[in-house]
Amino acid sequence: MTRGRDGGEKKHLVPSLCLAVLVLVFLVLYYGSFFGPQGQHVNSALEYGGKIKRSIGWSNDGNEEVGKSEEPIISQEDVDYNLAPKSFPVCDDRHSELIPCLDRNLIYQTRLKLDLSLMEHYERHCPQPERRYNCLIPPPPGYKVPIKWPRSRDEVWQVNIPHTHLAHEKSDQNWMVVKGDKIVFPGGGTHFHYGADKYIAHLANMLNFKNNILNNEGNIRTVFDVGCGVASFGGYLLSSDIIAMSLAPNDVHQNQIQFALERGIPAYLGVLGTKRLPYPSRSFEFAHCSRCRIDWLQRDGILLLELDRLLRPGGYFAYSSPEAYAQDEEDLRIWKEMSALVERMCWKIAAKRNQTVIWVKPLTNDCYMKREPGTRPPLCRYDDDPDAVWGVPMEACITPYSEQTQRDGGSGLAPWPSRLITPPPRLADLGISKDMFEKDMEIWRQRVENYWSLFSAKIRPNTLRNLMDMNANMGSFAAALKDEPVWVMNVVPEDGPNTLKIIFDRGLLGTVHDWCEAFSTYPRTYDLLHAWTG
């Protein structure tokens, strides 16, 4: 696990060390899966860990917890930051699914005072330095090299995620089924038992999109699926050239995001709680909630207003829930109050059929300006930065559009795939010229060609699926991989230029992160980490 900053004088050195440590962890854990025969890396990793434990005198004897050490692996004083650490011990098997900043055991042990009704216990709470682990996360017993994409969308090895409770709990909804040594995914969900593909076509039909294809001729590219389950909705969108950020918390269905990533589907652990989600304003054309069990009316509609912040001008919110169709007293009350709220937010019903309603967000600020004085929710303060997200509390206010969006009458983005290489209007926010944007694309096109020529001799075809760019800048590394069967989580460090909105405007996905903290994902979920320091 990475360490926090020691002091101001090391502010620039420690993040580099964090990146180096993370890449080292990745190489040790995955070396066997990429460069050796299938299954070899599990035994070698455990054997390697055993040798390290013996070499430094660690054992299960005594009362000390395995994986924790009185003496840190890297000393906090007199560190030579030019030297890479030579070795790390392997954590206890109990920690094979450890997510340090989403560890519920940590919350219990440290007795954090959190408001459960606000979902604070599902938000990030990172351990203090003395409670951090300095060891490599082991795979579960019998771990196998993951099934390759595109087969992985429909089946994974059970030993890699040895949790079958969702298969039993959701057996009537076709989330997942245990078949022999595999877990298969029929494509069902709580609201779409008969398949995500049919449900997606139904949504497109409701909106009168051509040929019942939800991408609307390239105008819908980025989708946000909140309360995503095992992400079958996002998995089936990929064939329509739509990429979804599937979001769910580490809750009672705690392994749902782990299953999604094992399947090769973009996903992220997070929750609509008290903090802004780690995405800039106007990131998604389409948001989706299918029986996501979120109280959208709480705290003056603050969660729905966070969704509003994330939607682009003219963006859609598809809501499939009993409130949209049921006739009992409670559902009718919720529907009435929710309808009144979205009307004050200037959303309109684009379509309503059977058990689903789809709202559309306005293209400009005109409706906001026509509201009666004192109408709630209010507009956000003029000095509020809608793109500042790391650790920023949500606010129950409407995020108005910029002057440029108002003039353009929308986001001004080209349809996909032209969007990937067309300079987006928000480049001007960062002082980036069209020439700088195009030069960055060309540089990364050449670099990625060189990467792939080096990889081809060492890595078998279709081995890579989930990639992460740890310092993504404008996303040109990911853009250069457009024709490869991979997806990239583009990470923008929180203390650098806020280029994540450019990444989303290009039709790519990403998140903000502080690399001196653990990332919000399960172990063993990425096939390749890319860390460019320039």
NUDO-392965 format. One line per 10 residues: number of its first residue (from 1); their letters; for each residue x, y, z of C-alpha. Coordinates in Angstrom, 1 decimal. Example, Ala and Ser with C-alpha at 12.3 -4.5 7.8 and 13.67 -1.06 7.14 Angstrom:
# residues 2
1	AS	12.3/-4.5/7.8  13.7/-1.1/7.1
***
This chain:
# residues 534
1	MTRGRDGGEK	0.0/0.0/0.0  1.2/3.5/-0.7  2.3/5.9/2.0  1.1/9.4/2.7  3.3/12.5/2.3  5.9/13.0/5.0  6.2/16.8/4.6  6.0/19.7/2.2  9.7/19.3/1.0  8.8/15.8/-0.3
11	KHLVPSLCLA	5.6/16.8/-2.0  6.8/16.0/-5.5  9.0/13.0/-4.7  6.5/10.9/-2.8  3.9/10.7/-5.6  6.6/9.4/-7.9  7.5/6.8/-5.3  3.8/5.8/-5.0  3.6/5.3/-8.7  6.8/3.2/-8.7
21	VLVLVFLVLY	5.5/1.0/-5.8  2.1/0.4/-7.5  3.7/-0.6/-10.8  6.1/-3.0/-8.9  3.1/-4.6/-7.1  1.4/-5.0/-10.4  4.4/-6.7/-12.1  4.9/-9.1/-9.2  1.3/-10.1/-9.0  0.7/-10.5/-12.7
31	YGSFFGPQGQ	4.1/-11.6/-14.1  3.0/-15.2/-14.4  -0.3/-14.5/-16.0  1.2/-12.4/-18.8  4.5/-14.0/-19.5  4.2/-17.6/-18.1  2.0/-20.6/-18.7  -1.6/-20.5/-17.5  -1.9/-20.8/-13.7  1.9/-20.6/-13.1
41	HVNSALEYGG	1.8/-17.2/-11.5  -0.4/-18.2/-8.6  2.0/-20.9/-7.3  5.1/-18.7/-8.0  3.6/-15.7/-6.2  2.7/-17.7/-3.1  6.1/-19.6/-3.2  7.8/-16.2/-3.6  5.9/-14.8/-0.7  6.8/-17.8/1.5
51	KIKRSIGWSN	10.5/-17.3/0.7  10.3/-13.6/1.6  8.5/-14.4/4.9  11.1/-16.9/5.9  14.0/-14.6/4.8  12.8/-11.8/7.2  11.6/-14.0/10.0  7.8/-13.6/9.5  5.5/-16.5/10.5  2.1/-17.2/12.0
61	DGNEEVGKSE	3.7/-17.9/15.4  2.8/-15.4/18.1  0.0/-13.0/18.2  1.0/-10.5/15.5  -1.2/-10.3/12.5  0.4/-11.5/9.4  0.9/-8.8/6.8  1.5/-6.1/9.4  5.0/-5.2/10.7  6.4/-3.2/13.5
71	EPIISQEDVD	9.1/-1.9/11.2  8.0/-0.5/7.8  9.4/-2.0/4.6  10.4/1.5/3.5  11.8/3.7/6.3  10.3/7.1/6.7  13.6/8.8/7.4  16.8/9.1/5.4  15.1/7.5/2.3  17.1/7.4/-0.9
81	YNLAPKSFPV	14.3/8.0/-3.3  16.4/6.9/-6.2  16.4/3.3/-4.9  13.5/1.0/-5.6  12.5/-1.4/-2.8  13.9/-4.9/-3.4  11.1/-7.0/-2.0  7.7/-7.0/-0.2  6.2/-9.8/2.0  2.9/-11.4/1.0
91	CDDRHSELIP	-0.2/-10.5/3.0  -2.2/-13.1/4.9  -4.8/-14.9/2.7  -7.6/-13.2/4.7  -6.7/-10.0/2.8  -7.0/-11.4/-0.7  -9.8/-8.9/-1.4  -8.6/-6.0/0.6  -9.6/-2.5/-0.5  -7.8/-0.3/2.0
101	CLDRNLIYQT	-9.9/2.8/1.7  -13.2/0.9/1.5  -12.4/-1.6/4.3  -15.4/-2.0/6.6  -13.2/-3.8/9.2  -11.2/-0.5/9.5  -14.4/1.4/10.2  -15.4/-1.0/12.9  -11.9/-1.1/14.5  -11.4/2.6/14.5
111	RLKLDLSLME	-15.0/3.3/15.6  -15.5/6.1/13.0  -18.7/8.1/13.7  -20.5/7.9/10.4  -24.1/8.6/9.5  -25.4/5.3/8.0  -28.5/7.0/6.6  -26.2/9.2/4.4  -24.2/6.2/3.2  -21.0/7.6/4.7
121	HYERHCPQPE	-19.9/4.1/5.7  -19.7/3.3/1.9  -17.5/6.3/1.1  -13.7/6.3/1.2  -12.0/6.2/4.6  -8.3/5.5/4.3  -6.2/4.0/7.1  -3.7/6.1/9.0  0.0/5.4/8.2  0.4/3.1/11.2
131	RRYNCLIPPP	-2.5/0.9/10.0  -1.4/0.6/6.4  -0.3/-2.7/5.0  3.2/-3.1/3.5  2.6/-6.4/1.7  1.5/-7.9/-1.6  -2.1/-9.0/-1.9  -2.3/-12.8/-2.6  -4.7/-14.3/-5.0  -7.3/-16.8/-3.6
141	PGYKVPIKWP	-6.4/-20.5/-3.6  -6.6/-22.1/-7.1  -6.7/-18.7/-8.9  -6.7/-19.0/-12.7  -5.7/-16.7/-15.5  -9.0/-14.8/-16.2  -11.0/-15.9/-19.2  -10.3/-13.6/-22.1  -12.6/-11.0/-23.7  -15.2/-11.3/-25.3
151	RSRDEVWQVN	-16.0/-14.7/-23.6  -15.4/-13.1/-20.2  -18.6/-10.9/-20.6  -20.6/-14.1/-20.3  -18.5/-16.3/-18.0  -15.7/-16.2/-15.4  -13.8/-18.7/-13.2  -15.6/-19.3/-9.9  -12.3/-19.7/-8.0  -11.2/-16.2/-9.0
161	IPHTHLAHEK	-14.2/-14.7/-7.2  -15.4/-17.5/-4.8  -18.7/-15.9/-3.9  -21.9/-17.4/-5.1  -24.4/-15.7/-2.8  -25.6/-13.3/-5.6  -26.3/-16.4/-7.8  -28.7/-17.7/-5.1  -30.1/-14.3/-4.0  -30.8/-13.2/-7.6
171	SDQNWMVVKG	-31.6/-16.6/-9.1  -35.0/-15.4/-10.3  -33.5/-12.3/-12.0  -30.8/-14.0/-14.2  -27.9/-12.0/-12.7  -25.6/-14.9/-12.6  -25.7/-18.7/-12.5  -23.1/-21.2/-11.1  -22.3/-23.8/-13.8  -19.5/-26.3/-12.8
181	DKIVFPGGGT	-16.3/-24.4/-12.2  -17.6/-21.2/-13.8  -20.1/-18.5/-13.1  -22.1/-17.5/-16.1  -24.0/-14.3/-16.7  -27.2/-14.6/-18.8  -27.5/-10.9/-19.1  -30.4/-10.4/-16.7  -31.0/-7.8/-14.1  -33.5/-6.9/-11.4
191	HFHYGADKYI	-35.6/-5.0/-13.9  -34.7/-6.9/-17.1  -34.9/-10.6/-16.3  -35.0/-11.5/-20.0  -31.8/-9.8/-21.0  -30.1/-6.4/-21.0  -30.0/-6.4/-24.8  -33.8/-6.4/-25.2  -34.1/-3.8/-22.4  -31.5/-1.5/-24.1
201	AHLANMLNFK	-33.4/-1.8/-27.4  -36.6/-0.9/-25.5  -35.1/2.3/-24.1  -33.9/3.3/-27.6  -37.4/2.6/-29.0  -39.0/4.8/-26.3  -36.8/7.7/-27.5  -37.5/6.9/-31.2  -33.8/6.4/-32.0  -33.0/5.0/-35.4
211	NNILNNEGNI	-33.1/1.2/-35.6  -33.6/1.0/-31.9  -29.9/1.6/-31.3  -29.3/3.6/-28.1  -26.1/5.4/-29.3  -28.4/7.6/-31.5  -26.0/7.7/-34.4  -23.0/8.5/-32.2  -24.6/11.2/-30.1  -24.8/9.0/-27.0
221	RTVFDVGCGV	-21.4/7.7/-26.1  -20.8/7.9/-22.3  -23.4/6.4/-19.9  -23.5/6.4/-16.1  -25.2/3.3/-14.6  -25.8/3.8/-10.9  -26.6/0.8/-8.7  -25.3/-1.4/-11.6  -25.4/-4.9/-10.1  -22.9/-7.1/-12.0
231	ASFGGYLLSS	-22.9/-4.5/-14.9  -24.7/-6.5/-17.5  -26.3/-3.3/-18.7  -22.9/-1.7/-19.3  -21.6/-4.9/-20.8  -24.3/-5.1/-23.4  -24.0/-1.4/-24.3  -20.4/-2.0/-25.6  -21.6/-3.6/-28.8  -23.4/-0.3/-29.6
241	DIIAMSLAPN	-20.2/1.8/-29.3  -21.4/3.0/-25.9  -19.1/2.9/-22.9  -20.7/3.0/-19.4  -19.3/3.8/-16.0  -21.0/1.2/-13.9  -21.1/2.3/-10.2  -22.0/0.4/-7.1  -20.9/0.5/-3.4  -19.1/-2.2/-1.5
251	DVHQNQIQFA	-22.4/-3.0/0.2  -24.3/-6.3/1.0  -23.8/-7.2/-2.7  -20.1/-6.5/-2.0  -18.6/-8.4/-5.0  -20.8/-7.0/-7.7  -18.1/-4.6/-9.0  -15.5/-7.3/-8.7  -17.6/-9.5/-11.0  -18.0/-6.6/-13.4
261	LERGIPAYLG	-14.2/-6.0/-13.7  -13.5/-9.8/-13.9  -15.9/-9.8/-16.9  -13.9/-7.0/-18.5  -16.6/-4.4/-18.1  -15.7/-0.8/-17.0  -16.8/-0.3/-13.3  -15.9/1.6/-10.2  -16.6/1.3/-6.5  -18.5/4.3/-5.3
271	VLGTKRLPYP	-21.7/5.6/-3.8  -24.0/8.5/-3.9  -23.5/9.7/-0.3  -22.2/13.0/0.9  -19.3/13.7/-1.5  -19.3/14.5/-5.2  -18.6/11.5/-7.4  -15.1/11.7/-8.9  -16.2/12.9/-12.3  -16.4/16.5/-13.7
281	SRSFEFAHCS	-19.6/18.2/-14.7  -21.3/17.4/-18.0  -19.5/14.0/-18.3  -22.4/11.7/-19.4  -25.1/11.8/-22.1  -27.2/9.2/-20.4  -27.8/8.1/-16.8  -29.6/4.9/-15.8  -31.1/3.6/-12.6  -32.9/0.3/-12.6
291	RCRIDWLQRD	-34.3/-0.6/-9.2  -31.2/1.0/-7.7  -32.9/1.6/-4.3  -31.8/5.2/-4.0  -34.0/7.7/-2.2  -33.8/10.5/-4.8  -36.0/12.8/-2.6  -33.7/12.9/0.5  -32.0/16.1/1.6  -33.8/18.4/-0.9
301	GILLLELDRL	-33.0/16.1/-3.8  -29.3/16.4/-3.4  -28.5/13.0/-5.0  -30.6/13.8/-8.1  -28.9/17.2/-8.3  -25.5/15.4/-8.3  -26.8/13.4/-11.2  -27.9/16.6/-12.9  -24.3/18.0/-12.5  -23.0/14.9/-14.3
311	LRPGGYFAYS	-25.4/15.0/-17.2  -24.6/16.9/-20.4  -27.0/19.5/-21.9  -29.9/17.5/-23.3  -28.8/14.4/-21.4  -31.2/11.7/-20.4  -32.0/9.9/-17.1  -33.8/6.5/-17.5  -35.5/5.5/-14.3  -37.0/2.0/-14.1
321	SPEAYAQDEE	-38.7/1.6/-10.7  -42.0/0.9/-9.1  -42.6/4.6/-8.5  -42.9/5.1/-12.2  -45.8/2.8/-12.6  -47.2/1.4/-9.3  -50.5/2.6/-7.9  -50.2/2.0/-4.2  -50.3/5.0/-1.9  -46.6/5.2/-1.1
331	DLRIWKEMSA	-45.4/4.9/-4.7  -47.9/7.5/-5.8  -46.6/9.9/-3.2  -43.0/9.4/-4.2  -43.9/9.7/-7.9  -45.7/13.0/-7.3  -42.9/14.5/-5.2  -40.2/13.3/-7.7  -42.2/14.7/-10.6  -42.5/18.1/-8.9
341	LVERMCWKIA	-38.7/18.1/-8.1  -37.6/17.4/-11.6  -40.0/20.0/-13.0  -38.4/22.6/-10.8  -35.0/21.3/-12.1  -36.3/22.0/-15.6  -36.3/18.4/-16.7  -39.0/17.2/-19.0  -40.4/13.7/-19.6  -39.0/12.5/-22.9
351	AKRNQTVIWV	-40.9/9.2/-22.8  -42.8/7.1/-20.3  -43.9/3.5/-21.0  -44.8/0.6/-18.8  -42.3/0.6/-15.9  -39.8/3.1/-17.2  -39.7/6.9/-17.4  -37.0/8.8/-19.3  -36.4/12.5/-18.4  -34.3/14.9/-20.5
361	KPLTNDCYMK	-32.2/17.8/-19.2  -32.5/21.3/-20.8  -29.9/22.3/-23.5  -29.4/25.8/-22.1  -29.9/28.0/-19.0  -33.1/29.6/-20.4  -35.5/27.6/-18.2  -33.5/28.3/-15.1  -33.7/32.0/-15.7  -37.5/31.9/-16.0
371	REPGTRPPLC	-38.1/30.2/-12.7  -39.9/32.2/-10.0  -37.5/33.9/-7.4  -36.9/31.7/-4.4  -37.6/28.4/-6.3  -35.9/25.5/-4.9  -33.5/23.9/-5.6  -31.5/27.2/-6.2  -28.8/27.6/-8.7  -25.3/27.0/-7.4
381	RYDDDPDAVW	-23.1/29.9/-6.4  -21.3/31.7/-9.3  -17.9/30.9/-7.6  -18.7/27.1/-7.3  -16.4/25.0/-9.5  -18.6/22.2/-10.8  -15.5/20.2/-11.9  -13.8/20.2/-8.4  -14.7/16.8/-7.1  -12.0/15.1/-4.9
391	GVPMEACITP	-13.4/15.2/-1.4  -15.8/18.0/-2.2  -19.2/17.8/-0.5  -22.3/17.6/-2.6  -24.7/20.6/-2.5  -28.4/20.8/-3.1  -28.2/23.2/-6.0  -28.5/23.2/-9.8  -25.2/23.6/-11.8  -25.8/26.1/-14.5
401	YSEQTQRDGG	-24.1/25.9/-17.9  -21.1/27.9/-18.9  -21.4/31.0/-21.1  -20.0/28.9/-24.0  -22.5/26.1/-23.6  -25.3/28.7/-23.5  -24.0/30.3/-26.7  -23.6/26.9/-28.4  -27.0/25.7/-27.3  -25.5/22.4/-26.0
411	SGLAPWPSRL	-22.2/20.7/-25.4  -20.8/21.3/-29.0  -19.3/17.8/-29.1  -19.0/15.8/-32.4  -20.7/12.4/-32.6  -18.7/9.3/-31.8  -16.1/8.2/-33.2  -15.2/11.7/-34.6  -15.4/13.0/-31.0  -12.3/11.1/-30.1
421	ITPPPRLADL	-10.1/13.2/-32.4  -12.0/16.5/-32.5  -10.8/19.2/-30.2  -13.6/19.7/-27.6  -14.7/23.2/-26.7  -13.6/22.8/-23.1  -10.0/22.8/-24.1  -10.2/26.6/-23.8  -10.9/26.2/-20.0  -7.4/24.8/-19.6
431	GISKDMFEKD	-5.6/27.1/-22.1  -4.9/24.2/-24.5  -4.8/25.1/-28.2  -6.0/22.9/-31.0  -2.4/22.5/-32.2  -1.3/21.3/-28.7  -4.2/18.8/-28.7  -3.4/17.4/-32.1  0.3/17.2/-31.3  -0.4/15.2/-28.1
441	MEIWRQRVEN	-2.5/12.8/-30.1  0.3/12.2/-32.6  2.9/11.7/-29.9  0.8/9.1/-28.2  -0.1/7.3/-31.4  3.6/6.8/-32.0  4.3/5.8/-28.4  1.5/3.2/-28.3  2.7/1.7/-31.6  6.1/1.3/-30.0
451	YWSLFSAKIR	4.5/-0.2/-26.8  2.6/-2.7/-28.8  5.6/-3.8/-30.9  7.4/-4.5/-27.6  4.5/-6.3/-26.1  3.7/-8.5/-29.1  6.8/-10.6/-28.5  6.0/-11.2/-24.9  2.2/-11.1/-24.4  -0.2/-13.5/-26.0
461	PNTLRNLMDM	-3.1/-12.0/-28.0  -6.2/-11.0/-26.1  -4.4/-11.1/-22.8  -5.0/-7.5/-22.0  -8.5/-6.1/-21.4  -8.7/-3.8/-18.4  -6.1/-1.1/-18.6  -5.4/1.9/-16.4  -3.5/5.1/-17.3  -2.3/6.4/-14.0
471	NANMGSFAAA	-1.5/9.9/-15.3  -3.8/10.3/-18.3  -3.5/14.0/-19.1  -5.9/14.4/-22.1  -6.5/10.7/-22.7  -4.4/10.3/-25.8  -2.9/7.0/-24.6  -6.4/5.6/-24.5  -7.4/7.2/-27.8  -4.5/5.5/-29.5
481	LKDEPVWVMN	-5.9/2.1/-28.4  -9.3/2.7/-30.0  -9.1/-0.3/-32.3  -7.8/-2.7/-29.7  -10.1/-4.9/-27.6  -9.4/-3.0/-24.4  -10.8/-0.2/-22.3  -8.9/2.3/-20.3  -9.6/3.8/-16.9  -8.0/7.2/-17.4
491	VVPEDGPNTL	-6.9/8.6/-14.0  -6.1/12.2/-13.5  -4.2/13.0/-10.3  -6.1/15.3/-8.1  -3.2/17.8/-7.5  -2.6/18.4/-11.3  -4.4/20.1/-14.1  -8.1/19.1/-14.2  -8.0/17.5/-17.7  -10.6/14.8/-16.9
501	KIIFDRGLLG	-13.4/16.8/-18.5  -11.4/16.7/-21.8  -11.2/12.9/-21.4  -14.9/12.5/-21.0  -15.6/15.0/-23.9  -13.5/12.7/-26.1  -15.9/9.8/-25.3  -13.6/8.1/-22.9  -13.9/7.2/-19.2  -11.9/8.1/-16.2
511	TVHDWCEAFS	-11.7/9.3/-12.6  -9.8/11.7/-10.3  -7.5/10.2/-7.7  -4.8/10.9/-5.1  -2.0/8.4/-5.8  -0.8/8.6/-2.2  -4.0/6.7/-1.3  -5.2/3.3/-2.4  -7.4/3.2/-5.5  -11.1/2.2/-5.2
521	TYPRTYDLLH	-11.0/-1.2/-6.7  -10.5/-4.9/-5.8  -7.1/-6.5/-6.1  -6.3/-8.2/-9.5  -8.8/-6.1/-11.5  -6.4/-4.5/-14.1  -4.3/-6.3/-16.7  -1.9/-3.4/-17.4  -1.0/-0.2/-15.5  0.5/2.6/-17.5
531	AWTG	2.4/5.4/-15.6  3.9/8.2/-17.7  5.7/10.8/-15.6  5.9/13.5/-18.2
***
